[in-house]
Amino acid sequence: MILRLGAYAAAVLAVLSCACSRNAPAVTMLEPAGIAIEPGHCLGGLPDSDADGLADECELALARAFAPLLMTHATRCTLPSIAPAVRIPGGYVYAAQPLRDGVHLIYMPAYYRDCGWRGAKCILVDCRGHAGDSELIVVHVRQGRNAGWYTDAVFLSAHCFGRMPWSCRWYRDDDLSEFAWNGGVDRGAPVVWVSDARNANYPSYQACERGHLGFDSCVRSAGQYRFPVISRRNIGSRNVPIRQPGEPAGCVTGEFVEPVDWLLVSATALECFWNPTVRFRGWQGSGEGATAYGAYLEHLGL
């Protein structure tokens, strides 16, 4: 079931101190619907464990409220497991970064693998997959009048840093009309289409079918799930990155994730999210891997 963002936001805010008073005045939204938190509980608020200028409770609430709804393929990229997978196997980490005009919410599925293309096109091109897949989604949110937050721009990765640089881009202003919105709430959490086996991100089914010169494809009767936001999977900031005891700052091992498929995860595999030169290997510790997540974060100025 797809929850309306207004109801979801209310559920999130119920646990926040700024929304506990029964006598709190109703918020009248003058921008498209989002999440309402008093400014003192966000920018410059405390506690702020990663010292990025955004209060922890606000960071988590925003990340959950604007988590994209992922429209996915039939999980042919998933090996058999004890229980059927409800989502594409991955680590699902996130981060938030306040900027002068709002907040970047960075969603990193940290997929276990890319399964490659298949079909007649593979006669002409290399369709092989690889360990790990470092696609990502950024939702830039702004605070409007009456403390309401709304989506101002969306960045989608689709085979970034390759021969088609236009495939990774920001969607702003009129471009946002390409998106559907979770629960039909305009400028709330975006609906993102994820290509079959290659995990590239697109704003619509039609865009996915055209993606990468028509090599990518999506499934109309797609499965769907919200990007899971778990507080302990916040990778922090460049100044105060996530830290696992005994490992370098910004790095965690396969023990950090909940494996969807035990055959794909190495408990000792080390993934380093803020280092732009260390390739992401999908929690497997071997193979060529994919573009470093740190390269994406550096590209975005984070």
Solvent accessible surface area in square Angstrom, and as a share of the most:
residue,aa,sasa,rsa
1,M,221,0.99
2,I,75,0.38
3,L,87,0.43
4,R,141,0.52
5,L,0,0.00
6,G,42,0.41
7,A,66,0.51
8,Y,52,0.20
9,A,6,0.04
10,A,62,0.48
11,A,65,0.51
12,V,18,0.11
13,L,20,0.10
14,A,64,0.50
15,V,120,0.69
16,L,13,0.07
17,S,78,0.51
18,C,31,0.18
19,A,40,0.31
20,C,81,0.48
21,S,67,0.43
22,R,235,0.86
23,N,140,0.72
24,A,53,0.41
25,P,116,0.73
26,A,100,0.78
27,V,74,0.43
28,T,89,0.52
29,M,62,0.28
30,L,98,0.49
31,E,34,0.15
32,P,42,0.27
33,A,38,0.29
34,G,11,0.10
35,I,1,0.01
36,A,26,0.20
37,I,3,0.02
38,E,99,0.44
39,P,72,0.46
40,G,60,0.58
41,H,58,0.26
42,C,0,0.00
43,L,92,0.46
44,G,61,0.59
45,G,8,0.08
46,L,153,0.76
47,P,96,0.60
48,D,29,0.15
49,S,88,0.57
50,D,9,0.05
51,A,63,0.49
52,D,18,0.10
53,G,33,0.32
54,L,0,0.00
55,A,1,0.01
56,D,43,0.22
57,E,50,0.22
58,C,0,0.00
59,E,3,0.01
60,L,42,0.21
61,A,1,0.01
62,L,0,0.00
63,A,1,0.00
64,R,77,0.28
65,A,0,0.00
66,F,0,0.00
67,A,3,0.02
68,P,0,0.00
69,L,7,0.04
70,L,1,0.00
71,M,24,0.11
72,T,6,0.03
73,H,4,0.02
74,A,87,0.67
75,T,37,0.22
76,R,80,0.29
77,C,2,0.01
78,T,26,0.15
79,L,63,0.32
80,P,118,0.74
81,S,41,0.27
82,I,172,0.87
83,A,63,0.49
84,P,124,0.78
85,A,29,0.22
86,V,123,0.71
87,R,48,0.17
88,I,2,0.01
89,P,4,0.03
90,G,1,0.01
91,G,0,0.00
92,Y,0,0.00
93,V,0,0.00
94,Y,4,0.01
95,A,3,0.02
96,A,2,0.01
97,Q,44,0.19
98,P,21,0.13
99,L,71,0.35
100,R,252,0.92
101,D,71,0.37
102,G,10,0.10
103,V,0,0.00
104,H,14,0.06
105,L,0,0.00
106,I,2,0.01
107,Y,1,0.00
108,M,0,0.00
109,P,1,0.01
110,A,0,0.00
111,Y,1,0.00
112,Y,1,0.01
113,R,58,0.21
114,D,4,0.02
115,C,32,0.19
116,G,0,0.00
117,W,36,0.13
118,R,152,0.56
119,G,52,0.50
120,A,84,0.65
121,K,65,0.27
122,C,43,0.25
123,I,147,0.75
124,L,160,0.80
125,V,55,0.32
126,D,89,0.46
127,C,15,0.09
128,R,192,0.70
129,G,34,0.33
130,H,59,0.26
131,A,19,0.15
132,G,0,0.00
133,D,8,0.04
134,S,4,0.02
135,E,6,0.03
136,L,0,0.00
137,I,1,0.00
138,V,0,0.00
139,V,0,0.00
140,H,4,0.02
141,V,0,0.00
142,R,91,0.33
143,Q,57,0.26
144,G,21,0.21
145,R,140,0.51
146,N,79,0.40
147,A,15,0.11
148,G,0,0.00
149,W,2,0.01
150,Y,29,0.11
151,T,0,0.00
152,D,30,0.16
153,A,0,0.00
154,V,0,0.00
155,F,5,0.02
156,L,2,0.01
157,S,0,0.00
158,A,0,0.00
159,H,33,0.15
160,C,14,0.09
161,F,103,0.43
162,G,47,0.45
163,R,231,0.84
164,M,29,0.13
165,P,96,0.60
166,W,162,0.57
167,S,19,0.12
168,C,23,0.14
169,R,85,0.31
170,W,59,0.21
171,Y,16,0.06
172,R,106,0.39
173,D,118,0.61
174,D,126,0.66
175,D,51,0.27
176,L,7,0.03
177,S,98,0.63
178,E,70,0.31
179,F,12,0.05
180,A,58,0.45
181,W,29,0.10
182,N,1,0.00
183,G,21,0.20
184,G,63,0.60
185,V,7,0.04
186,D,78,0.40
187,R,56,0.20
188,G,0,0.00
189,A,0,0.00
190,P,0,0.00
191,V,12,0.07
192,V,0,0.00
193,W,34,0.12
194,V,1,0.01
195,S,0,0.00
196,D,31,0.16
197,A,0,0.00
198,R,26,0.09
199,N,0,0.00
200,A,0,0.00
201,N,3,0.02
202,Y,18,0.07
203,P,2,0.02
204,S,22,0.14
205,Y,36,0.14
206,Q,94,0.42
207,A,11,0.08
208,C,0,0.00
209,E,67,0.30
210,R,159,0.58
211,G,7,0.06
212,H,43,0.19
213,L,132,0.66
214,G,43,0.41
215,F,49,0.20
216,D,2,0.01
217,S,47,0.31
218,C,12,0.07
219,V,51,0.29
220,R,163,0.59
221,S,102,0.66
222,A,16,0.13
223,G,40,0.38
224,Q,81,0.36
225,Y,32,0.12
226,R,53,0.19
227,F,3,0.01
228,P,25,0.16
229,V,16,0.09
230,I,54,0.28
231,S,63,0.40
232,R,129,0.47
233,R,1,0.00
234,N,33,0.17
235,I,0,0.00
236,G,7,0.06
237,S,7,0.04
238,R,98,0.36
239,N,131,0.67
240,V,61,0.35
241,P,32,0.20
242,I,25,0.13
243,R,160,0.58
244,Q,35,0.16
245,P,124,0.78
246,G,86,0.83
247,E,47,0.21
248,P,75,0.47
249,A,47,0.36
250,G,1,0.01
251,C,6,0.04
252,V,1,0.01
253,T,9,0.05
254,G,2,0.02
255,E,124,0.56
256,F,18,0.08
257,V,7,0.04
258,E,99,0.44
259,P,32,0.20
260,V,33,0.19
261,D,2,0.01
262,W,180,0.63
263,L,138,0.69
264,L,15,0.07
265,V,29,0.16
266,S,35,0.23
267,A,54,0.42
268,T,118,0.69
269,A,5,0.04
270,L,72,0.36
271,E,2,0.01
272,C,20,0.12
273,F,2,0.01
274,W,25,0.09
275,N,60,0.31
276,P,49,0.31
277,T,112,0.65
278,V,50,0.29
279,R,92,0.34
280,F,7,0.03
281,R,79,0.29
282,G,0,0.00
283,W,0,0.00
284,Q,45,0.20
285,G,48,0.46
286,S,70,0.45
287,G,49,0.47
288,E,127,0.57
289,G,2,0.02
290,A,8,0.07
291,T,37,0.22
292,A,5,0.04
293,Y,3,0.01
294,G,0,0.00
295,A,26,0.20
296,Y,7,0.03
297,L,0,0.00
298,E,102,0.46
299,H,118,0.53
300,L,24,0.12
301,G,64,0.62
302,L,21,0.10
